């Protein structure tokens, strides 16, 4: 099984919907995580692109993402699906 190359995150107040995709476009995972679980989960993933909705993208930019060497990009809601 190949590694996750893209994680799309749908941001909300209490839970986050995550969609992981491989380089061939197949679904690696779909998860619903709490705010507390999100950073722990992302820390365990291989280095990959993380896409978040731009409407709330500025509200959730944890400084911890630098620890994980994450790349974040913003776009409309369709970019995180």
Contact map, one row per residue, 1 for C-alpha under 8 A:
111000000000000000000000000000000000000000000000000000000000000000000000000000000
111100000000000000000110000000000000000000000000000000000000000000000000000000000
111110000000000000000110000000000000000000000100000000000000000000000000000000000
011111100000000000011110000100000000000000001101000000000000000000000000000000000
001111100000000000011110000000000000000000000111100000000000000000000000000000000
000111110000000000011110000000000000000000000001111000000000000000000000000000000
000111111000000001111000000000000000000000000001111000000000000000000000000000010
000001111100000001110000000000000000000000000000011100000000000000000000000000111
000000111110000111100000000000000000000000000000011110000000000000000000000000011
000000011111000111000000000000000000000000000000000110000000000000000000000010010
000000001111101110000000000000000000000000000000000110011000000000000000000000000
000000000111111100000000000000000000000000000000000000000000000000000000000000000
000000000011111000000000000000000000000000000000000000000000000000000000000000000
000000000001111100000000000000000110000000000000000000000000000000000000000000000
000000000011111110000000000000011110000000000000000000000000000000000000000000000
000000001111011111000000000000011110010000000000000000000000000000000000000000000
000000001110001111100000000001111000000000000000000000000000000000000000000000000
000000111100000111110000000011111000000000000000000000000000000000000000000000000
000000111000000011111000001111100000000000000000000000000000000000000000000000011
000111110000000001111100001111000000000000000000000000000000000000000000000000000
000111100000000000111111111110000000000000000000000000000000000000000000000000000
011111000000000000011111111100000000000000000000000000000000000000000000000000000
011111000000000000001111110000000000000000000000000000000000000000000000000000000
000000000000000000001111110000000000000000000000000000000000000000000000000000000
000000000000000000001111111000000000000000000000000000000000000000000000000000000
000000000000000000001111111100000000000000000000000000000000000000000000000000000
000000000000000000111100111111000000000000000000000000000000000000000000000000000
000100000000000000111100011111000000000000000000000000000000000000000000000000000
000000000000000001111000001111100000000000000000000000000000000000000000000000000
000000000000000011110000001111110000000000000000000000000000000000000000000000000
000000000000000011100000000011111000000000000000000000000000000000000000000000000
000000000000001111000000000001111100000000000000000000000000000000000000000000000
000000000000001111000000000000111111110000000000000000000000000000000000000000000
000000000000011100000000000000011111110000000000000000000000000000000000000000000
000000000000011100000000000000001111111000000000000000000000000000000000000000000
000000000000000000000000000000001111111100000000000000000000000000000000000000000
000000000000000000000000000000001111111110000000000000000000000000000000000000000
000000000000000100000000000000001111111111000000000000000000000000000000000000000
000000000000000000000000000000000011111111100000000000000000000100000000000000000
000000000000000000000000000000000001111111110000000000000000000000000000000000000
000000000000000000000000000000000000111111111000000000000000000000000000000000000
000000000000000000000000000000000000011111111000000000000000000000000000000000000
000000000000000000000000000000000000001111111000000000000000000000010000000000000
000000000000000000000000000000000000000111111100000000000000000000000000000000000
000100000000000000000000000000000000000011111111000000000000000000000000000000000
001110000000000000000000000000000000000000011111000000000000000000000000000000000
000010000000000000000000000000000000000000001111100000000000000000011100000000000
000111100000000000000000000000000000000000001111110000000000000000000110000000000
000011100000000000000000000000000000000000000011111000000000000000000111100000000
000001111000000000000000000000000000000000000001111100000000000000000111100000000
000001111000000000000000000000000000000000000000111110000000000000000001111000110
000000011110000000000000000000000000000000000000011111001000000000000001111010110
000000001110000000000000000000000000000000000000001111111000000000000000011111110
000000000000000000000000000000000000000000000000000111111100000000000000011110000
000000000000000000000000000000000000000000000000000011111100000000000000000100000
000000000010000000000000000000000000000000000000000011111111000000000000000000000
000000000010000000000000000000000000000000000000000111111111100000000000010000000
000000000000000000000000000000000000000000000000000001111111100000000000000000000
000000000000000000000000000000000000000000000000000000011111100000000000000000000
000000000000000000000000000000000000000000000000000000011111110000000000000000000
000000000000000000000000000000000000000000000000000000001111111010000000000000000
000000000000000000000000000000000000000000000000000000000001111110000000000000000
000000000000000000000000000000000000000000000000000000000000111111100000000000000
000000000000000000000000000000000000001000000000000000000000011111110000000000000
000000000000000000000000000000000000000000000000000000000000111111111100000000000
000000000000000000000000000000000000000000000000000000000000001111111100000000000
000000000000000000000000000000000000000000000000000000000000001111111100000000000
000000000000000000000000000000000000000000100010000000000000000111111100000000000
000000000000000000000000000000000000000000000010000000000000000011111110000000000
000000000000000000000000000000000000000000000011110000000000000011111111000000000
000000000000000000000000000000000000000000000001110000000000000000001111100000000
000000000000000000000000000000000000000000000000111100000000000000000111110000000
000000000000000000000000000000000000000000000000111100000000000000000011111000000
000000000000000000000000000000000000000000000000001111001000000000000001111100100
000000000000000000000000000000000000000000000000001111000000000000000000111111110
000000000000000000000000000000000000000000000000000011100000000000000000011111110
000000000100000000000000000000000000000000000000000111000000000000000000001111111
000000000000000000000000000000000000000000000000000010000000000000000000001111111
000000010000000000000000000000000000000000000000001110000000000000000000011111111
000000111100000000100000000000000000000000000000001110000000000000000000001111111
000000011000000000100000000000000000000000000000000000000000000000000000000011111
